[in-house]
């Protein structure tokens, strides 16, 4: 069984993935500045980042595959310099070191943000990328650096993830369903970024983690791919509001942050590449994913354990 290194900032996607990998008895290392909030602890934690040569070298020792998340995630970041000095340099250090060691595959968790405001819908993996923010530009630069690994006999897969949501979702996500449910339940407020007719493509966290697990287990002949990872059920925000209010079961004051349309334009994915490799994807519909998220938020509020 392959030895896995997870590199990132300990977001909720990483934490879900760590628990699942430990449960499947993988040998795991985690390189991060923050200890992940996980149920299982049977893994090696290395405090640091790819910017630190010592901790990076220790993390990559005897590793077969790397699952790489951006070190810094802020879609509102206005500084290209900060994005370069954190995310892009981290990526450069990571792949340079990986080329010198026996790493077989790097899986990079990127974002649909690289498409910017799409020139066509649905977007497919060959759709032109026009990043509109420093963060999106950094992600695209990191993708290009990772693609260069094919010339160094290292395999790679890049996942352009759309709106992932679910239990434990942290505050870095613009479309944060946990916060949305919490505010609807406690304050009777329902605020969404964009407009009533903004279309988004949501993916439930367990579906994304199952994709990551399946990619780790792919044979070596399936590699060097860019894959859109989305639920494939585009939904306008006004329909999402209807689903949320039905679950909450109380009257809410609905508003839209239209100024965020620049950051969160209508976008949804062509997922043919994903479904060709994983024909049973997704397991959860939007309705099912929202229900599971709502139940988790309600339980967390009742037990007073909700972390905002």
Protein Blocks (a to p, Z undefined) as FASTA:
>chain_A
ZZdddddehpaklmmmmmmmmmnopacddddfbdcddfblcbcddeddfklmklmmmmmg
opabdcdddfbdcfkbcbfklmmmmmmmmmmmmmmmmmmmccfbdcddddfklnmpafbd
cddfklccddfbfklmmmmmmmmmmmmmmmnopacddddddddedehiafkbmblfklmm
mmmmmnopacdehdfklccddddfklmmmmmmmmmmpcfklghiacdddehiacdfklmm
mmmmmmnopacdddddfklmmmmccddddfklmmmmmmmbcfbdfklmmmmmmmmmmmmm
mnopacZZ
